[in-house]
Amino acid sequence: MSDVSDLPLFSGTPAVESRPAPKKRRPREHKLVVELVPTYLDATEPPAEKATVLAFPASRDVRLVADLAQAFMALRERHGRRCRAMLLDKRFRPIGARLRKLGIPADVVQDELARLEKAVARVVWIHDGRPACGSGGGSAA
């Protein structure tokens, strides 16, 4: 009983076929590309700056809006009516300065800061339970 198939337990089991040996892969040759600096460029000239890519406009950045809303609510508890001016001065002005340094035109920066302020106001309004602040049109009677 040297053969396994002669045993009653393994009599119905198909025999295992040997798989062919896997082919050995050739090691890949990595080709390095060397960038040559054209001779016509002046060595004293500073290199061109790379463009900075922004993922979203500032008003679409959820973390920034949530952080600014949190800062507004903290300022509102301590300083009352001055909290908006303080938030604009301490948090919005640096954002505007950073956008201007990136080369964005001033009118686009102002529009973006206005959208950012609206987004923060909406988050605070939702946090406050969406109070009704109608125009007070009077009664129908």
PyMOL commands that set and color helices and strands:
alter all, ss='L'
color gray80, all
select helices_A, chain A and resi 4-6+58-60+62-101+106-127
alter helices_A, ss='H'
color red, helices_A
deselect
rebuild
show_as cartoon
